[in-house]
Amino acid sequence: MVWVAIALLLSSGLWMLSITDIHLAAKGWHAMSALGLLMSLIFAHIWFAPFRRLQAAVHACDWPAAGKALGQIHPLVLTNFVLGWLAILAVAVWR
């Protein structure tokens, strides 16, 4: 579901920018687009690196390795959470 949400968010943002003159679009739109792309890249990293290690560790019942993978995932998820709020703030401030 997250992959579908990412595709919808990025495509709708690109569509919003494409129907306006990109030079006339609000600075907040540009910031939101950049932050959204960064958030998508962070999620892709989570999915393809530490989450895969977590799955392998759980399958092998290697709980210390699973804990290490979770320790890598948690700060990245928090980073995405903060970036999401910054994107909202950027749109609200730079109208």
PDB file of N, CA, C and O in Angstrom:
ATOM      1  N   MET A   1       0.819  -1.194   0.000  1.00  0.00           N
ATOM      2  CA  MET A   1       0.000   0.000   0.000  1.00  0.00           C
ATOM      3  C   MET A   1       0.864   1.258   0.000  1.00  0.00           C
ATOM      4  O   MET A   1       0.490   2.277  -0.581  1.00  0.00           O
ATOM      5  N   VAL A   2       2.013   1.179   0.652  1.00  0.00           N
ATOM      6  CA  VAL A   2       2.886   2.362   0.684  1.00  0.00           C
ATOM      7  C   VAL A   2       3.403   2.679  -0.714  1.00  0.00           C
ATOM      8  O   VAL A   2       3.511   3.847  -1.087  1.00  0.00           O
ATOM      9  N   TRP A   3       3.722   1.644  -1.486  1.00  0.00           N
ATOM     10  CA  TRP A   3       4.203   1.889  -2.850  1.00  0.00           C
ATOM     11  C   TRP A   3       3.121   2.567  -3.692  1.00  0.00           C
ATOM     12  O   TRP A   3       3.424   3.452  -4.493  1.00  0.00           O
ATOM     13  N   VAL A   4       1.877   2.161  -3.516  1.00  0.00           N
ATOM     14  CA  VAL A   4       0.761   2.787  -4.245  1.00  0.00           C
ATOM     15  C   VAL A   4       0.615   4.246  -3.809  1.00  0.00           C
ATOM     16  O   VAL A   4       0.429   5.131  -4.644  1.00  0.00           O
ATOM     17  N   ALA A   5       0.698   4.492  -2.505  1.00  0.00           N
ATOM     18  CA  ALA A   5       0.597   5.859  -1.990  1.00  0.00           C
ATOM     19  C   ALA A   5       1.727   6.737  -2.535  1.00  0.00           C
ATOM     20  O   ALA A   5       1.497   7.885  -2.915  1.00  0.00           O
ATOM     21  N   ILE A   6       2.935   6.197  -2.571  1.00  0.00           N
ATOM     22  CA  ILE A   6       4.065   6.965  -3.111  1.00  0.00           C
ATOM     23  C   ILE A   6       3.825   7.304  -4.577  1.00  0.00           C
ATOM     24  O   ILE A   6       4.045   8.440  -4.997  1.00  0.00           O
ATOM     25  N   ALA A   7       3.376   6.328  -5.354  1.00  0.00           N
ATOM     26  CA  ALA A   7       3.114   6.573  -6.774  1.00  0.00           C
ATOM     27  C   ALA A   7       2.037   7.638  -6.957  1.00  0.00           C
ATOM     28  O   ALA A   7       2.174   8.519  -7.805  1.00  0.00           O
ATOM     29  N   LEU A   8       0.979   7.562  -6.174  1.00  0.00           N
ATOM     30  CA  LEU A   8      -0.097   8.552  -6.281  1.00  0.00           C
ATOM     31  C   LEU A   8       0.366   9.945  -5.851  1.00  0.00           C
ATOM     32  O   LEU A   8       0.049  10.938  -6.506  1.00  0.00           O
ATOM     33  N   LEU A   9       1.105  10.014  -4.766  1.00  0.00           N
ATOM     34  CA  LEU A   9       1.571  11.313  -4.281  1.00  0.00           C
ATOM     35  C   LEU A   9       2.552  11.965  -5.255  1.00  0.00           C
ATOM     36  O   LEU A   9       2.431  13.151  -5.559  1.00  0.00           O
ATOM     37  N   LEU A  10       3.518  11.194  -5.741  1.00  0.00           N
ATOM     38  CA  LEU A  10       4.488  11.768  -6.669  1.00  0.00           C
ATOM     39  C   LEU A  10       3.845  12.145  -7.999  1.00  0.00           C
ATOM     40  O   LEU A  10       4.162  13.189  -8.568  1.00  0.00           O
ATOM     41  N   SER A  11       2.946  11.303  -8.494  1.00  0.00           N
ATOM     42  CA  SER A  11       2.316  11.617  -9.781  1.00  0.00           C
ATOM     43  C   SER A  11       1.357  12.798  -9.660  1.00  0.00           C
ATOM     44  O   SER A  11       1.282  13.623 -10.570  1.00  0.00           O
ATOM     45  N   SER A  12       0.620  12.891  -8.549  1.00  0.00           N
ATOM     46  CA  SER A  12      -0.286  14.035  -8.392  1.00  0.00           C
ATOM     47  C   SER A  12       0.500  15.329  -8.185  1.00  0.00           C
ATOM     48  O   SER A  12       0.084  16.385  -8.661  1.00  0.00           O
ATOM     49  N   GLY A  13       1.621  15.258  -7.488  1.00  0.00           N
ATOM     50  CA  GLY A  13       2.463  16.448  -7.324  1.00  0.00           C
ATOM     51  C   GLY A  13       3.066  16.889  -8.641  1.00  0.00           C
ATOM     52  O   GLY A  13       3.111  18.082  -8.938  1.00  0.00           O
ATOM     53  N   LEU A  14       3.526  15.942  -9.425  1.00  0.00           N
ATOM     54  CA  LEU A  14       4.065  16.264 -10.745  1.00  0.00           C
ATOM     55  C   LEU A  14       2.975  16.855 -11.633  1.00  0.00           C
ATOM     56  O   LEU A  14       3.227  17.798 -12.383  1.00  0.00           O
ATOM     57  N   TRP A  15       1.772  16.306 -11.552  1.00  0.00           N
ATOM     58  CA  TRP A  15       0.664  16.835 -12.339  1.00  0.00           C
ATOM     59  C   TRP A  15       0.347  18.272 -11.921  1.00  0.00           C
ATOM     60  O   TRP A  15       0.123  19.126 -12.779  1.00  0.00           O
ATOM     61  N   MET A  16       0.326  18.552 -10.598  1.00  0.00           N
ATOM     62  CA  MET A  16       0.051  19.909 -10.127  1.00  0.00           C
ATOM     63  C   MET A  16       1.083  20.889 -10.670  1.00  0.00           C
ATOM     64  O   MET A  16       0.736  21.987 -11.104  1.00  0.00           O
ATOM     65  N   LEU A  17       2.343  20.493 -10.646  1.00  0.00           N
ATOM     66  CA  LEU A  17       3.387  21.381 -11.167  1.00  0.00           C
ATOM     67  C   LEU A  17       3.314  21.518 -12.683  1.00  0.00           C
ATOM     68  O   LEU A  17       3.676  22.561 -13.228  1.00  0.00           O
ATOM     69  N   SER A  18       2.853  20.482 -13.364  1.00  0.00           N
ATOM     70  CA  SER A  18       2.822  20.526 -14.824  1.00  0.00           C
ATOM     71  C   SER A  18       1.690  21.390 -15.371  1.00  0.00           C
ATOM     72  O   SER A  18       1.799  21.902 -16.485  1.00  0.00           O
ATOM     73  N   ILE A  19       0.604  21.566 -14.612  1.00  0.00           N
ATOM     74  CA  ILE A  19      -0.510  22.363 -15.126  1.00  0.00           C
ATOM     75  C   ILE A  19      -0.337  23.850 -14.837  1.00  0.00           C
ATOM     76  O   ILE A  19      -1.141  24.669 -15.280  1.00  0.00           O
ATOM     77  N   THR A  20       0.709  24.198 -14.094  1.00  0.00           N
ATOM     78  CA  THR A  20       1.014  25.607 -13.847  1.00  0.00           C
ATOM     79  C   THR A  20       2.380  25.910 -14.435  1.00  0.00           C
ATOM     80  O   THR A  20       3.163  25.010 -14.737  1.00  0.00           O
ATOM     81  N   ASP A  21       2.642  27.189 -14.589  1.00  0.00           N
ATOM     82  CA  ASP A  21       3.979  27.591 -14.993  1.00  0.00           C
ATOM     83  C   ASP A  21       4.896  27.309 -13.806  1.00  0.00           C
ATOM     84  O   ASP A  21       4.677  27.827 -12.710  1.00  0.00           O
ATOM     85  N   ILE A  22       5.897  26.510 -14.020  1.00  0.00           N
ATOM     86  CA  ILE A  22       6.741  26.067 -12.902  1.00  0.00           C
ATOM     87  C   ILE A  22       7.413  27.248 -12.202  1.00  0.00           C
ATOM     88  O   ILE A  22       7.728  27.172 -11.015  1.00  0.00           O
ATOM     89  N   HIS A  23       7.628  28.328 -12.932  1.00  0.00           N
ATOM     90  CA  HIS A  23       8.249  29.508 -12.333  1.00  0.00           C
ATOM     91  C   HIS A  23       7.255  30.289 -11.476  1.00  0.00           C
ATOM     92  O   HIS A  23       7.657  31.064 -10.609  1.00  0.00           O
ATOM     93  N   LEU A  24       5.967  30.089 -11.715  1.00  0.00           N
ATOM     94  CA  LEU A  24       4.947  30.790 -10.942  1.00  0.00           C
ATOM     95  C   LEU A  24       4.407  29.964  -9.783  1.00  0.00           C
ATOM     96  O   LEU A  24       3.655  30.473  -8.952  1.00  0.00           O
ATOM     97  N   ALA A  25       4.781  28.717  -9.724  1.00  0.00           N
ATOM     98  CA  ALA A  25       4.310  27.852  -8.640  1.00  0.00           C
ATOM     99  C   ALA A  25       4.890  28.345  -7.315  1.00  0.00           C
ATOM    100  O   ALA A  25       6.010  28.852  -7.257  1.00  0.00           O
ATOM    101  N   ALA A  26       4.113  28.186  -6.274  1.00  0.00           N
ATOM    102  CA  ALA A  26       4.549  28.637  -4.950  1.00  0.00           C
ATOM    103  C   ALA A  26       5.809  27.899  -4.518  1.00  0.00           C
ATOM    104  O   ALA A  26       6.017  26.738  -4.872  1.00  0.00           O
ATOM    105  N   LYS A  27       6.649  28.591  -3.744  1.00  0.00           N
ATOM    106  CA  LYS A  27       7.877  27.959  -3.246  1.00  0.00           C
ATOM    107  C   LYS A  27       7.549  26.723  -2.410  1.00  0.00           C
ATOM    108  O   LYS A  27       8.311  25.756  -2.397  1.00  0.00           O
ATOM    109  N   GLY A  28       6.434  26.760  -1.726  1.00  0.00           N
ATOM    110  CA  GLY A  28       6.025  25.624  -0.909  1.00  0.00           C
ATOM    111  C   GLY A  28       5.790  24.376  -1.744  1.00  0.00           C
ATOM    112  O   GLY A  28       6.067  23.264  -1.293  1.00  0.00           O
ATOM    113  N   TRP A  29       5.282  24.552  -2.960  1.00  0.00           N
ATOM    114  CA  TRP A  29       5.065  23.401  -3.846  1.00  0.00           C
ATOM    115  C   TRP A  29       6.400  22.748  -4.200  1.00  0.00           C
ATOM    116  O   TRP A  29       6.533  21.525  -4.202  1.00  0.00           O
ATOM    117  N   HIS A  30       7.384  23.597  -4.497  1.00  0.00           N
ATOM    118  CA  HIS A  30       8.706  23.068  -4.837  1.00  0.00           C
ATOM    119  C   HIS A  30       9.324  22.352  -3.638  1.00  0.00           C
ATOM    120  O   HIS A  30       9.904  21.275  -3.777  1.00  0.00           O
ATOM    121  N   ALA A  31       9.194  22.961  -2.460  1.00  0.00           N
ATOM    122  CA  ALA A  31       9.731  22.341  -1.248  1.00  0.00           C
ATOM    123  C   ALA A  31       9.020  21.025  -0.963  1.00  0.00           C
ATOM    124  O   ALA A  31       9.653  20.029  -0.612  1.00  0.00           O
ATOM    125  N   MET A  32       7.690  21.031  -1.118  1.00  0.00           N
ATOM    126  CA  MET A  32       6.916  19.818  -0.880  1.00  0.00           C
ATOM    127  C   MET A  32       7.339  18.719  -1.857  1.00  0.00           C
ATOM    128  O   MET A  32       7.457  17.558  -1.464  1.00  0.00           O
ATOM    129  N   SER A  33       7.563  19.063  -3.099  1.00  0.00           N
ATOM    130  CA  SER A  33       7.985  18.076  -4.096  1.00  0.00           C
ATOM    131  C   SER A  33       9.349  17.490  -3.748  1.00  0.00           C
ATOM    132  O   SER A  33       9.549  16.277  -3.812  1.00  0.00           O
ATOM    133  N   ALA A  34      10.282  18.359  -3.379  1.00  0.00           N
ATOM    134  CA  ALA A  34      11.628  17.888  -3.034  1.00  0.00           C
ATOM    135  C   ALA A  34      11.588  17.010  -1.786  1.00  0.00           C
ATOM    136  O   ALA A  34      12.226  15.958  -1.746  1.00  0.00           O
ATOM    137  N   LEU A  35      10.847  17.436  -0.775  1.00  0.00           N
ATOM    138  CA  LEU A  35      10.762  16.645   0.451  1.00  0.00           C
ATOM    139  C   LEU A  35      10.039  15.325   0.202  1.00  0.00           C
ATOM    140  O   LEU A  35      10.418  14.297   0.763  1.00  0.00           O
ATOM    141  N   GLY A  36       9.008  15.343  -0.628  1.00  0.00           N
ATOM    142  CA  GLY A  36       8.298  14.109  -0.961  1.00  0.00           C
ATOM    143  C   GLY A  36       9.195  13.115  -1.686  1.00  0.00           C
ATOM    144  O   GLY A  36       9.146  11.913  -1.426  1.00  0.00           O
ATOM    145  N   LEU A  37      10.010  13.627  -2.595  1.00  0.00           N
ATOM    146  CA  LEU A  37      10.945  12.756  -3.304  1.00  0.00           C
ATOM    147  C   LEU A  37      11.985  12.181  -2.329  1.00  0.00           C
ATOM    148  O   LEU A  37      12.317  10.998  -2.393  1.00  0.00           O
ATOM    149  N   LEU A  38      12.493  13.030  -1.431  1.00  0.00           N
ATOM    150  CA  LEU A  38      13.447  12.561  -0.428  1.00  0.00           C
ATOM    151  C   LEU A  38      12.817  11.496   0.475  1.00  0.00           C
ATOM    152  O   LEU A  38      13.450  10.486   0.783  1.00  0.00           O
ATOM    153  N   MET A  39      11.581  11.721   0.894  1.00  0.00           N
ATOM    154  CA  MET A  39      10.882  10.748   1.735  1.00  0.00           C
ATOM    155  C   MET A  39      10.701   9.419   1.002  1.00  0.00           C
ATOM    156  O   MET A  39      10.826   8.351   1.601  1.00  0.00           O
ATOM    157  N   SER A  40      10.409   9.491  -0.291  1.00  0.00           N
ATOM    158  CA  SER A  40      10.253   8.274  -1.090  1.00  0.00           C
ATOM    159  C   SER A  40      11.565   7.501  -1.185  1.00  0.00           C
ATOM    160  O   SER A  40      11.582   6.273  -1.108  1.00  0.00           O
ATOM    161  N   LEU A  41      12.655   8.229  -1.352  1.00  0.00           N
ATOM    162  CA  LEU A  41      13.960   7.578  -1.427  1.00  0.00           C
ATOM    163  C   LEU A  41      14.330   6.933  -0.086  1.00  0.00           C
ATOM    164  O   LEU A  41      14.900   5.843  -0.053  1.00  0.00           O
ATOM    165  N   ILE A  42      14.005   7.608   1.010  1.00  0.00           N
ATOM    166  CA  ILE A  42      14.274   7.031   2.329  1.00  0.00           C
ATOM    167  C   ILE A  42      13.451   5.760   2.518  1.00  0.00           C
ATOM    168  O   ILE A  42      13.961   4.756   3.017  1.00  0.00           O
ATOM    169  N   PHE A  43      12.175   5.801   2.120  1.00  0.00           N
ATOM    170  CA  PHE A  43      11.355   4.592   2.246  1.00  0.00           C
ATOM    171  C   PHE A  43      11.917   3.458   1.402  1.00  0.00           C
ATOM    172  O   PHE A  43      11.973   2.313   1.852  1.00  0.00           O
ATOM    173  N   ALA A  44      12.335   3.774   0.172  1.00  0.00           N
ATOM    174  CA  ALA A  44      12.904   2.729  -0.689  1.00  0.00           C
ATOM    175  C   ALA A  44      14.146   2.124  -0.034  1.00  0.00           C
ATOM    176  O   ALA A  44      14.355   0.912  -0.090  1.00  0.00           O
ATOM    177  N   HIS A  45      14.962   2.967   0.583  1.00  0.00           N
ATOM    178  CA  HIS A  45      16.141   2.442   1.284  1.00  0.00           C
ATOM    179  C   HIS A  45      15.716   1.519   2.422  1.00  0.00           C
ATOM    180  O   HIS A  45      16.281   0.438   2.596  1.00  0.00           O
ATOM    181  N   ILE A  46      14.719   1.949   3.196  1.00  0.00           N
ATOM    182  CA  ILE A  46      14.235   1.112   4.303  1.00  0.00           C
ATOM    183  C   ILE A  46      13.782  -0.243   3.757  1.00  0.00           C
ATOM    184  O   ILE A  46      14.139  -1.292   4.295  1.00  0.00           O
ATOM    185  N   TRP A  47      13.000  -0.206   2.693  1.00  0.00           N
ATOM    186  CA  TRP A  47      12.407  -1.429   2.142  1.00  0.00           C
ATOM    187  C   TRP A  47      13.462  -2.401   1.613  1.00  0.00           C
ATOM    188  O   TRP A  47      13.393  -3.606   1.855  1.00  0.00           O
ATOM    189  N   PHE A  48      14.448  -1.849   0.880  1.00  0.00           N
ATOM    190  CA  PHE A  48      15.404  -2.727   0.206  1.00  0.00           C
ATOM    191  C   PHE A  48      16.633  -3.075   1.041  1.00  0.00           C
ATOM    192  O   PHE A  48      17.378  -3.981   0.669  1.00  0.00           O
ATOM    193  N   ALA A  49      16.866  -2.390   2.148  1.00  0.00           N
ATOM    194  CA  ALA A  49      18.057  -2.709   2.952  1.00  0.00           C
ATOM    195  C   ALA A  49      17.670  -3.231   4.338  1.00  0.00           C
ATOM    196  O   ALA A  49      17.605  -4.447   4.513  1.00  0.00           O
ATOM    197  N   PRO A  50      17.412  -2.378   5.326  1.00  0.00           N
ATOM    198  CA  PRO A  50      17.214  -2.931   6.678  1.00  0.00           C
ATOM    199  C   PRO A  50      15.968  -3.798   6.828  1.00  0.00           C
ATOM    200  O   PRO A  50      15.971  -4.735   7.627  1.00  0.00           O
ATOM    201  N   PHE A  51      14.898  -3.508   6.077  1.00  0.00           N
ATOM    202  CA  PHE A  51      13.701  -4.342   6.192  1.00  0.00           C
ATOM    203  C   PHE A  51      13.959  -5.742   5.665  1.00  0.00           C
ATOM    204  O   PHE A  51      13.462  -6.718   6.228  1.00  0.00           O
ATOM    205  N   ARG A  52      14.729  -5.850   4.594  1.00  0.00           N
ATOM    206  CA  ARG A  52      15.086  -7.188   4.064  1.00  0.00           C
ATOM    207  C   ARG A  52      15.932  -7.950   5.077  1.00  0.00           C
ATOM    208  O   ARG A  52      15.751  -9.151   5.279  1.00  0.00           O
ATOM    209  N   ARG A  53      16.871  -7.227   5.717  1.00  0.00           N
ATOM    210  CA  ARG A  53      17.682  -7.876   6.751  1.00  0.00           C
ATOM    211  C   ARG A  53      16.817  -8.304   7.928  1.00  0.00           C
ATOM    212  O   ARG A  53      17.050  -9.361   8.515  1.00  0.00           O
ATOM    213  N   LEU A  54      15.830  -7.502   8.275  1.00  0.00           N
ATOM    214  CA  LEU A  54      14.909  -7.853   9.352  1.00  0.00           C
ATOM    215  C   LEU A  54      14.147  -9.126   9.005  1.00  0.00           C
ATOM    216  O   LEU A  54      14.044 -10.033   9.831  1.00  0.00           O
ATOM    217  N   GLN A  55      13.614  -9.199   7.792  1.00  0.00           N
ATOM    218  CA  GLN A  55      12.881 -10.394   7.376  1.00  0.00           C
ATOM    219  C   GLN A  55      13.760 -11.639   7.429  1.00  0.00           C
ATOM    220  O   GLN A  55      13.338 -12.691   7.910  1.00  0.00           O
ATOM    221  N   ALA A  56      14.986 -11.508   6.930  1.00  0.00           N
ATOM    222  CA  ALA A  56      15.890 -12.667   6.936  1.00  0.00           C
ATOM    223  C   ALA A  56      16.235 -13.076   8.366  1.00  0.00           C
ATOM    224  O   ALA A  56      16.305 -14.266   8.674  1.00  0.00           O
ATOM    225  N   ALA A  57      16.449 -12.105   9.227  1.00  0.00           N
ATOM    226  CA  ALA A  57      16.798 -12.410  10.621  1.00  0.00           C
ATOM    227  C   ALA A  57      15.636 -13.075  11.347  1.00  0.00           C
ATOM    228  O   ALA A  57      15.840 -14.022  12.105  1.00  0.00           O
ATOM    229  N   VAL A  58      14.428 -12.590  11.122  1.00  0.00           N
ATOM    230  CA  VAL A  58      13.256 -13.192  11.767  1.00  0.00           C
ATOM    231  C   VAL A  58      13.055 -14.614  11.247  1.00  0.00           C
ATOM    232  O   VAL A  58      12.755 -15.522  12.022  1.00  0.00           O
ATOM    233  N   HIS A  59      13.219 -14.807   9.951  1.00  0.00           N
ATOM    234  CA  HIS A  59      13.073 -16.153   9.371  1.00  0.00           C
ATOM    235  C   HIS A  59      14.094 -17.119   9.970  1.00  0.00           C
ATOM    236  O   HIS A  59      13.798 -18.295  10.182  1.00  0.00           O
ATOM    237  N   ALA A  60      15.301 -16.611  10.241  1.00  0.00           N
ATOM    238  CA  ALA A  60      16.354 -17.451  10.808  1.00  0.00           C
ATOM    239  C   ALA A  60      16.324 -17.484  12.336  1.00  0.00           C
ATOM    240  O   ALA A  60      17.167 -18.122  12.967  1.00  0.00           O
ATOM    241  N   CYS A  61      15.348 -16.790  12.925  1.00  0.00           N
ATOM    242  CA  CYS A  61      15.249 -16.678  14.397  1.00  0.00           C
ATOM    243  C   CYS A  61      16.511 -16.086  15.013  1.00  0.00           C
ATOM    244  O   CYS A  61      16.893 -16.430  16.131  1.00  0.00           O
ATOM    245  N   ASP A  62      17.149 -15.193  14.269  1.00  0.00           N
ATOM    246  CA  ASP A  62      18.333 -14.487  14.760  1.00  0.00           C
ATOM    247  C   ASP A  62      17.868 -13.165  15.354  1.00  0.00           C
ATOM    248  O   ASP A  62      17.899 -12.128  14.692  1.00  0.00           O
ATOM    249  N   TRP A  63      17.437 -13.215  16.614  1.00  0.00           N
ATOM    250  CA  TRP A  63      16.802 -12.056  17.234  1.00  0.00           C
ATOM    251  C   TRP A  63      17.744 -10.881  17.450  1.00  0.00           C
ATOM    252  O   TRP A  63      17.304  -9.739  17.324  1.00  0.00           O
ATOM    253  N   PRO A  64      19.016 -11.099  17.769  1.00  0.00           N
ATOM    254  CA  PRO A  64      19.910  -9.930  17.870  1.00  0.00           C
ATOM    255  C   PRO A  64      20.051  -9.185  16.534  1.00  0.00           C
ATOM    256  O   PRO A  64      20.082  -7.955  16.509  1.00  0.00           O
ATOM    257  N   ALA A  65      20.136  -9.932  15.428  1.00  0.00           N
ATOM    258  CA  ALA A  65      20.221  -9.292  14.109  1.00  0.00           C
ATOM    259  C   ALA A  65      18.915  -8.587  13.767  1.00  0.00           C
ATOM    260  O   ALA A  65      18.924  -7.522  13.148  1.00  0.00           O
ATOM    261  N   ALA A  66      17.789  -9.180  14.169  1.00  0.00           N
ATOM    262  CA  ALA A  66      16.495  -8.534  13.939  1.00  0.00           C
ATOM    263  C   ALA A  66      16.406  -7.229  14.718  1.00  0.00           C
ATOM    264  O   ALA A  66      15.912  -6.224  14.207  1.00  0.00           O
ATOM    265  N   GLY A  67      16.885  -7.250  15.960  1.00  0.00           N
ATOM    266  CA  GLY A  67      16.894  -6.034  16.768  1.00  0.00           C
ATOM    267  C   GLY A  67      17.775  -4.966  16.161  1.00  0.00           C
ATOM    268  O   GLY A  67      17.433  -3.784  16.184  1.00  0.00           O
ATOM    269  N   LYS A  68      18.911  -5.375  15.617  1.00  0.00           N
ATOM    270  CA  LYS A  68      19.810  -4.415  14.956  1.00  0.00           C
ATOM    271  C   LYS A  68      19.134  -3.787  13.740  1.00  0.00           C
ATOM    272  O   LYS A  68      19.249  -2.581  13.521  1.00  0.00           O
ATOM    273  N   ALA A  69      18.433  -4.594  12.953  1.00  0.00           N
ATOM    274  CA  ALA A  69      17.726  -4.078  11.780  1.00  0.00           C
ATOM    275  C   ALA A  69      16.630  -3.101  12.204  1.00  0.00           C
ATOM    276  O   ALA A  69      16.453  -2.050  11.588  1.00  0.00           O
ATOM    277  N   LEU A  70      15.901  -3.455  13.256  1.00  0.00           N
ATOM    278  CA  LEU A  70      14.876  -2.541  13.754  1.00  0.00           C
ATOM    279  C   LEU A  70      15.497  -1.247  14.252  1.00  0.00           C
ATOM    280  O   LEU A  70      14.914  -0.174  14.098  1.00  0.00           O
ATOM    281  N   GLY A  71      16.679  -1.346  14.848  1.00  0.00           N
ATOM    282  CA  GLY A  71      17.386  -0.151  15.292  1.00  0.00           C
ATOM    283  C   GLY A  71      17.793   0.752  14.143  1.00  0.00           C
ATOM    284  O   GLY A  71      17.934   1.962  14.322  1.00  0.00           O
ATOM    285  N   GLN A  72      17.984   0.173  12.959  1.00  0.00           N
ATOM    286  CA  GLN A  72      18.296   0.964  11.769  1.00  0.00           C
ATOM    287  C   GLN A  72      17.033   1.555  11.148  1.00  0.00           C
ATOM    288  O   GLN A  72      17.068   2.654  10.594  1.00  0.00           O
ATOM    289  N   ILE A  73      15.937   0.843  11.236  1.00  0.00           N
ATOM    290  CA  ILE A  73      14.687   1.294  10.625  1.00  0.00           C
ATOM    291  C   ILE A  73      14.077   2.460  11.400  1.00  0.00           C
ATOM    292  O   ILE A  73      13.604   3.426  10.800  1.00  0.00           O
ATOM    293  N   HIS A  74      14.088   2.373  12.707  1.00  0.00           N
ATOM    294  CA  HIS A  74      13.393   3.349  13.545  1.00  0.00           C
ATOM    295  C   HIS A  74      13.810   4.801  13.277  1.00  0.00           C
ATOM    296  O   HIS A  74      12.928   5.636  13.079  1.00  0.00           O
ATOM    297  N   PRO A  75      15.099   5.146  13.261  1.00  0.00           N
ATOM    298  CA  PRO A  75      15.440   6.554  13.005  1.00  0.00           C
ATOM    299  C   PRO A  75      15.065   7.016  11.602  1.00  0.00           C
ATOM    300  O   PRO A  75      14.772   8.193  11.396  1.00  0.00           O
ATOM    301  N   LEU A  76      15.073   6.104  10.642  1.00  0.00           N
ATOM    302  CA  LEU A  76      14.679   6.483   9.282  1.00  0.00           C
ATOM    303  C   LEU A  76      13.179   6.788   9.204  1.00  0.00           C
ATOM    304  O   LEU A  76      12.759   7.710   8.504  1.00  0.00           O
ATOM    305  N   VAL A  77      12.383   6.003   9.931  1.00  0.00           N
ATOM    306  CA  VAL A  77      10.944   6.254   9.977  1.00  0.00           C
ATOM    307  C   VAL A  77      10.682   7.592  10.672  1.00  0.00           C
ATOM    308  O   VAL A  77       9.834   8.364  10.225  1.00  0.00           O
ATOM    309  N   LEU A  78      11.397   7.867  11.750  1.00  0.00           N
ATOM    310  CA  LEU A  78      11.242   9.158  12.432  1.00  0.00           C
ATOM    311  C   LEU A  78      11.657  10.316  11.529  1.00  0.00           C
ATOM    312  O   LEU A  78      11.022  11.370  11.538  1.00  0.00           O
ATOM    313  N   THR A  79      12.710  10.124  10.755  1.00  0.00           N
ATOM    314  CA  THR A  79      13.144  11.148   9.803  1.00  0.00           C
ATOM    315  C   THR A  79      12.043  11.431   8.789  1.00  0.00           C
ATOM    316  O   THR A  79      11.755  12.592   8.496  1.00  0.00           O
ATOM    317  N   ASN A  80      11.428  10.386   8.254  1.00  0.00           N
ATOM    318  CA  ASN A  80      10.340  10.578   7.303  1.00  0.00           C
ATOM    319  C   ASN A  80       9.151  11.279   7.952  1.00  0.00           C
ATOM    320  O   ASN A  80       8.494  12.101   7.313  1.00  0.00           O
ATOM    321  N   PHE A  81       8.873  10.967   9.196  1.00  0.00           N
ATOM    322  CA  PHE A  81       7.782  11.621   9.924  1.00  0.00           C
ATOM    323  C   PHE A  81       8.034  13.122  10.026  1.00  0.00           C
ATOM    324  O   PHE A  81       7.141  13.927   9.763  1.00  0.00           O
ATOM    325  N   VAL A  82       9.247  13.491  10.407  1.00  0.00           N
ATOM    326  CA  VAL A  82       9.599  14.910  10.536  1.00  0.00           C
ATOM    327  C   VAL A  82       9.576  15.589   9.170  1.00  0.00           C
ATOM    328  O   VAL A  82       9.084  16.711   9.047  1.00  0.00           O
ATOM    329  N   LEU A  83      10.100  14.924   8.149  1.00  0.00           N
ATOM    330  CA  LEU A  83      10.081  15.511   6.796  1.00  0.00           C
ATOM    331  C   LEU A  83       8.659  15.737   6.303  1.00  0.00           C
ATOM    332  O   LEU A  83       8.396  16.722   5.613  1.00  0.00           O
ATOM    333  N   GLY A  84       7.745  14.846   6.645  1.00  0.00           N
ATOM    334  CA  GLY A  84       6.347  15.028   6.265  1.00  0.00           C
ATOM    335  C   GLY A  84       5.762  16.285   6.878  1.00  0.00           C
ATOM    336  O   GLY A  84       5.063  17.045   6.207  1.00  0.00           O
ATOM    337  N   TRP A  85       6.048  16.504   8.151  1.00  0.00           N
ATOM    338  CA  TRP A  85       5.561  17.732   8.801  1.00  0.00           C
ATOM    339  C   TRP A  85       6.237  18.968   8.234  1.00  0.00           C
ATOM    340  O   TRP A  85       5.609  20.021   8.128  1.00  0.00           O
ATOM    341  N   LEU A  86       7.512  18.856   7.868  1.00  0.00           N
ATOM    342  CA  LEU A  86       8.194  19.993   7.248  1.00  0.00           C
ATOM    343  C   LEU A  86       7.589  20.324   5.885  1.00  0.00           C
ATOM    344  O   LEU A  86       7.506  21.495   5.512  1.00  0.00           O
ATOM    345  N   ALA A  87       7.169  19.308   5.146  1.00  0.00           N
ATOM    346  CA  ALA A  87       6.524  19.543   3.853  1.00  0.00           C
ATOM    347  C   ALA A  87       5.205  20.290   4.049  1.00  0.00           C
ATOM    348  O   ALA A  87       4.899  21.220   3.303  1.00  0.00           O
ATOM    349  N   ILE A  88       4.430  19.885   5.047  1.00  0.00           N
ATOM    350  CA  ILE A  88       3.183  20.586   5.333  1.00  0.00           C
ATOM    351  C   ILE A  88       3.463  22.022   5.754  1.00  0.00           C
ATOM    352  O   ILE A  88       2.780  22.948   5.316  1.00  0.00           O
ATOM    353  N   LEU A  89       4.458  22.203   6.594  1.00  0.00           N
ATOM    354  CA  LEU A  89       4.830  23.543   7.044  1.00  0.00           C
ATOM    355  C   LEU A  89       5.294  24.409   5.871  1.00  0.00           C
ATOM    356  O   LEU A  89       4.948  25.588   5.799  1.00  0.00           O
ATOM    357  N   ALA A  90       6.062  23.840   4.967  1.00  0.00           N
ATOM    358  CA  ALA A  90       6.555  24.588   3.815  1.00  0.00           C
ATOM    359  C   ALA A  90       5.401  25.106   2.958  1.00  0.00           C
ATOM    360  O   ALA A  90       5.421  26.251   2.507  1.00  0.00           O
ATOM    361  N   VAL A  91       4.409  24.268   2.739  1.00  0.00           N
ATOM    362  CA  VAL A  91       3.257  24.685   1.934  1.00  0.00           C
ATOM    363  C   VAL A  91       2.467  25.763   2.659  1.00  0.00           C
ATOM    364  O   VAL A  91       1.986  26.709   2.036  1.00  0.00           O
ATOM    365  N   ALA A  92       2.331  25.625   3.976  1.00  0.00           N
ATOM    366  CA  ALA A  92       1.571  26.609   4.744  1.00  0.00           C
ATOM    367  C   ALA A  92       2.287  27.950   4.812  1.00  0.00           C
ATOM    368  O   ALA A  92       1.640  28.997   4.796  1.00  0.00           O
ATOM    369  N   VAL A  93       3.613  27.933   4.887  1.00  0.00           N
ATOM    370  CA  VAL A  93       4.375  29.174   5.040  1.00  0.00           C
ATOM    371  C   VAL A  93       4.618  29.852   3.698  1.00  0.00           C
ATOM    372  O   VAL A  93       4.446  31.065   3.581  1.00  0.00           O
ATOM    373  N   TRP A  94       5.018  29.082   2.678  1.00  0.00           N
ATOM    374  CA  TRP A  94       5.352  29.652   1.375  1.00  0.00           C
ATOM    375  C   TRP A  94       4.197  29.507   0.403  1.00  0.00           C
ATOM    376  O   TRP A  94       4.239  28.677  -0.505  1.00  0.00           O
ATOM    377  N   ARG A  95       3.187  30.301   0.591  1.00  0.00           N
ATOM    378  CA  ARG A  95       2.022  30.245  -0.328  1.00  0.00           C
ATOM    379  C   ARG A  95       2.245  31.066  -1.541  1.00  0.00           C
ATOM    380  O   ARG A  95       1.376  31.132  -2.411  1.00  0.00           O
TER     381      ARG A  95
END
